[in-house]
Amino acid sequence: MGRVIMLVAGALLALFVLFTFIIPALFGLLKVALIIGVIALLVFIAVTVVGKSSSQ
């Protein structure tokens, strides 16, 4: 009986850690990666436009 209680408590603790720490951290990393990607895209577009305008 004690083994079943500890199994349920461990599963609940694992779900708590998953939804409290791991998933928000992953979304935070995804948000940072998205922001870096948008900045890189803007720099690429700016360099392309400046490069094409200066060569003409």
N, CA, C and O atoms as a GROMACS GRO file, in nm:
protein
  224
    1MET      N    1   0.083  -0.120   0.000
    1MET     CA    2   0.000   0.000   0.000
    1MET      C    3   0.087   0.126   0.000
    1MET      O    4   0.057   0.222  -0.070
    2GLY      N    5   0.193   0.123   0.078
    2GLY     CA    6   0.283   0.238   0.083
    2GLY      C    7   0.351   0.262  -0.051
    2GLY      O    8   0.380   0.375  -0.088
    3ARG      N    9   0.377   0.151  -0.123
    3ARG     CA   10   0.441   0.164  -0.254
    3ARG      C   11   0.348   0.236  -0.352
    3ARG      O   12   0.395   0.318  -0.431
    4VAL      N   13   0.221   0.205  -0.348
    4VAL     CA   14   0.124   0.269  -0.437
    4VAL      C   15   0.111   0.418  -0.403
    4VAL      O   16   0.104   0.502  -0.493
    5ILE      N   17   0.109   0.450  -0.275
    5ILE     CA   18   0.098   0.591  -0.233
    5ILE      C   19   0.220   0.669  -0.280
    5ILE      O   20   0.208   0.781  -0.330
    6MET      N   21   0.340   0.609  -0.263
    6MET     CA   22   0.462   0.678  -0.308
    6MET      C   23   0.465   0.691  -0.460
    6MET      O   24   0.517   0.791  -0.511
    7LEU      N   25   0.411   0.593  -0.532
    7LEU     CA   26   0.405   0.602  -0.678
    7LEU      C   27   0.314   0.716  -0.722
    7LEU      O   28   0.350   0.792  -0.812
    8VAL      N   29   0.199   0.728  -0.660
    8VAL     CA   30   0.106   0.836  -0.692
    8VAL      C   31   0.166   0.971  -0.654
    8VAL      O   32   0.156   1.067  -0.730
    9ALA      N   33   0.229   0.979  -0.537
    9ALA     CA   34   0.291   1.105  -0.495
    9ALA      C   35   0.405   1.143  -0.589
    9ALA      O   36   0.420   1.261  -0.622
   10GLY      N   37   0.484   1.047  -0.632
   10GLY     CA   38   0.592   1.074  -0.726
   10GLY      C   39   0.541   1.121  -0.861
   10GLY      O   40   0.597   1.212  -0.921
   11ALA      N   41   0.432   1.059  -0.908
   11ALA     CA   42   0.373   1.100  -1.035
   11ALA      C   43   0.317   1.242  -1.026
   11ALA      O   44   0.332   1.321  -1.120
   12LEU      N   45   0.252   1.274  -0.915
   12LEU     CA   46   0.199   1.410  -0.897
   12LEU      C   47   0.311   1.512  -0.887
   12LEU      O   48   0.300   1.621  -0.941
   13LEU      N   49   0.419   1.477  -0.819
   13LEU     CA   50   0.533   1.567  -0.808
   13LEU      C   51   0.599   1.587  -0.944
   13LEU      O   52   0.641   1.698  -0.977
   14ALA      N   53   0.609   1.481  -1.024
   14ALA     CA   54   0.666   1.492  -1.158
   14ALA      C   55   0.580   1.583  -1.246
   14ALA      O   56   0.634   1.664  -1.321
   15LEU      N   57   0.449   1.570  -1.239
   15LEU     CA   58   0.361   1.658  -1.316
   15LEU      C   59   0.372   1.802  -1.270
   15LEU      O   60   0.370   1.895  -1.352
   16PHE      N   61   0.384   1.822  -1.138
   16PHE     CA   62   0.401   1.957  -1.084
   16PHE      C   63   0.528   2.022  -1.136
   16PHE      O   64   0.527   2.138  -1.178
   17VAL      N   65   0.638   1.948  -1.133
   17VAL     CA   66   0.766   2.001  -1.183
   17VAL      C   67   0.758   2.027  -1.332
   17VAL      O   68   0.808   2.128  -1.380
   18LEU      N   69   0.694   1.937  -1.406
   18LEU     CA   70   0.681   1.954  -1.551
   18LEU      C   71   0.607   2.082  -1.585
   18LEU      O   72   0.654   2.161  -1.666
   19PHE      N   73   0.491   2.102  -1.525
   19PHE     CA   74   0.408   2.217  -1.560
   19PHE      C   75   0.453   2.346  -1.494
   19PHE      O   76   0.417   2.454  -1.541
   20THR      N   77   0.530   2.338  -1.386
   20THR     CA   78   0.573   2.459  -1.316
   20THR      C   79   0.707   2.511  -1.366
   20THR      O   80   0.726   2.632  -1.376
   21PHE      N   81   0.800   2.421  -1.400
   21PHE     CA   82   0.935   2.464  -1.434
   21PHE      C   83   0.973   2.435  -1.579
   21PHE      O   84   1.024   2.524  -1.647
   22ILE      N   85   0.949   2.315  -1.627
   22ILE     CA   86   1.005   2.273  -1.755
   22ILE      C   87   0.932   2.336  -1.873
   22ILE      O   88   0.997   2.391  -1.962
   23ILE      N   89   0.800   2.330  -1.875
   23ILE     CA   90   0.725   2.386  -1.989
   23ILE      C   91   0.742   2.538  -1.998
   23ILE      O   92   0.764   2.587  -2.109
   24PRO      N   93   0.732   2.616  -1.890
   24PRO     CA   94   0.759   2.760  -1.903
   24PRO      C   95   0.902   2.791  -1.948
   24PRO      O   96   0.923   2.888  -2.021
   25ALA      N   97   0.999   2.712  -1.905
   25ALA     CA   98   1.136   2.734  -1.948
   25ALA      C   99   1.150   2.709  -2.098
   25ALA      O  100   1.220   2.784  -2.167
   26LEU      N  101   1.085   2.606  -2.148
   26LEU     CA  102   1.090   2.578  -2.292
   26LEU      C  103   1.024   2.689  -2.372
   26LEU      O  104   1.075   2.729  -2.477
   27PHE      N  105   0.910   2.740  -2.323
   27PHE     CA  106   0.845   2.850  -2.394
   27PHE      C  107   0.931   2.976  -2.388
   27PHE      O  108   0.933   3.054  -2.484
   28GLY      N  109   1.002   2.998  -2.278
   28GLY     CA  110   1.093   3.113  -2.269
   28GLY      C  111   1.206   3.102  -2.368
   28GLY      O  112   1.241   3.200  -2.434
   29LEU      N  113   1.265   2.982  -2.380
   29LEU     CA  114   1.371   2.962  -2.478
   29LEU      C  115   1.320   2.978  -2.620
   29LEU      O  116   1.389   3.035  -2.705
   30LEU      N  117   1.199   2.930  -2.646
   30LEU     CA  118   1.140   2.944  -2.779
   30LEU      C  119   1.116   3.091  -2.812
   30LEU      O  120   1.138   3.134  -2.926
   31LYS      N  121   1.072   3.168  -2.714
   31LYS     CA  122   1.048   3.311  -2.735
   31LYS      C  123   1.179   3.384  -2.764
   31LYS      O  124   1.184   3.468  -2.853
   32VAL      N  125   1.284   3.351  -2.690
   32VAL     CA  126   1.415   3.414  -2.715
   32VAL      C  127   1.466   3.377  -2.854
   32VAL      O  128   1.518   3.463  -2.925
   33ALA      N  129   1.453   3.251  -2.893
   33ALA     CA  130   1.497   3.208  -3.026
   33ALA      C  131   1.417   3.279  -3.135
   33ALA      O  132   1.473   3.316  -3.238
   34LEU      N  133   1.288   3.298  -3.114
   34LEU     CA  134   1.205   3.368  -3.211
   34LEU      C  135   1.248   3.514  -3.224
   34LEU      O  136   1.253   3.566  -3.336
   35ILE      N  137   1.277   3.580  -3.113
   35ILE     CA  138   1.320   3.719  -3.117
   35ILE      C  139   1.455   3.731  -3.190
   35ILE      O  140   1.473   3.821  -3.272
   36ILE      N  141   1.548   3.641  -3.161
   36ILE     CA  142   1.678   3.643  -3.229
   36ILE      C  143   1.660   3.618  -3.379
   36ILE      O  144   1.727   3.681  -3.460
   37GLY      N  145   1.571   3.528  -3.415
   37GLY     CA  146   1.544   3.500  -3.556
   37GLY      C  147   1.486   3.620  -3.629
   37GLY      O  148   1.525   3.647  -3.742
   38VAL      N  149   1.394   3.691  -3.565
   38VAL     CA  150   1.335   3.810  -3.628
   38VAL      C  151   1.440   3.919  -3.645
   38VAL      O  152   1.444   3.986  -3.749
   39ILE      N  153   1.526   3.938  -3.544
   39ILE     CA  154   1.633   4.038  -3.555
   39ILE      C  155   1.729   3.999  -3.667
   39ILE      O  156   1.770   4.085  -3.745
   40ALA      N  157   1.765   3.872  -3.677
   40ALA     CA  158   1.854   3.826  -3.784
   40ALA      C  159   1.790   3.846  -3.921
   40ALA      O  160   1.859   3.882  -4.016
   41LEU      N  161   1.661   3.822  -3.932
   41LEU     CA  162   1.591   3.843  -4.059
   41LEU      C  163   1.592   3.991  -4.098
   41LEU      O  164   1.614   4.024  -4.215
   42LEU      N  165   1.569   4.080  -4.001
   42LEU     CA  166   1.572   4.224  -4.030
   42LEU      C  167   1.712   4.269  -4.072
   42LEU      O  168   1.725   4.351  -4.164
   43VAL      N  169   1.816   4.217  -4.007
   43VAL     CA  170   1.953   4.252  -4.046
   43VAL      C  171   1.983   4.200  -4.186
   43VAL      O  172   2.046   4.270  -4.266
   44PHE      N  173   1.940   4.079  -4.217
   44PHE     CA  174   1.961   4.022  -4.350
   44PHE      C  175   1.892   4.106  -4.457
   44PHE      O  176   1.951   4.132  -4.562
   45ILE      N  177   1.769   4.147  -4.431
   45ILE     CA  178   1.696   4.230  -4.528
   45ILE      C  179   1.765   4.365  -4.545
   45ILE      O  180   1.778   4.414  -4.657
   46ALA      N  181   1.810   4.425  -4.435
   46ALA     CA  182   1.878   4.555  -4.444
   46ALA      C  183   2.008   4.543  -4.523
   46ALA      O  184   2.036   4.628  -4.608
   47VAL      N  185   2.086   4.440  -4.497
   47VAL     CA  186   2.212   4.422  -4.569
   47VAL      C  187   2.186   4.397  -4.717
   47VAL      O  188   2.259   4.447  -4.802
   48THR      N  189   2.084   4.320  -4.748
   48THR     CA  190   2.051   4.292  -4.888
   48THR      C  191   2.008   4.419  -4.960
   48THR      O  192   2.051   4.443  -5.072
   49VAL      N  193   1.925   4.500  -4.897
   49VAL     CA  194   1.878   4.623  -4.960
   49VAL      C  195   1.993   4.722  -4.978
   49VAL      O  196   2.005   4.783  -5.084
   50VAL      N  197   2.077   4.737  -4.878
   50VAL     CA  198   2.192   4.828  -4.889
   50VAL      C  199   2.288   4.778  -4.994
   50VAL      O  200   2.343   4.858  -5.070
   51GLY      N  201   2.312   4.649  -4.999
   51GLY     CA  202   2.402   4.592  -5.099
   51GLY      C  203   2.352   4.610  -5.241
   51GLY      O  204   2.432   4.640  -5.330
   52LYS      N  205   2.226   4.594  -5.264
   52LYS     CA  206   2.170   4.611  -5.398
   52LYS      C  207   2.165   4.758  -5.439
   52LYS      O  208   2.185   4.790  -5.556
   53SER      N  209   2.139   4.847  -5.345
   53SER     CA  210   2.130   4.989  -5.378
   53SER      C  211   2.267   5.049  -5.402
   53SER      O  212   2.279   5.141  -5.483
   54SER      N  213   2.370   5.001  -5.335
   54SER     CA  214   2.504   5.058  -5.352
   54SER      C  215   2.572   5.003  -5.478
   54SER      O  216   2.663   5.068  -5.531
   55SER      N  217   2.531   4.887  -5.527
   55SER     CA  218   2.595   4.832  -5.647
   55SER      C  219   2.538   4.892  -5.774
   55SER      O  220   2.600   4.878  -5.880
   56GLN      N  221   2.425   4.958  -5.769
   56GLN     CA  222   2.365   5.015  -5.890
   56GLN      C  223   2.416   5.151  -5.921
   56GLN      O  224   2.374   5.211  -6.020
   0.00000   0.00000   0.00000
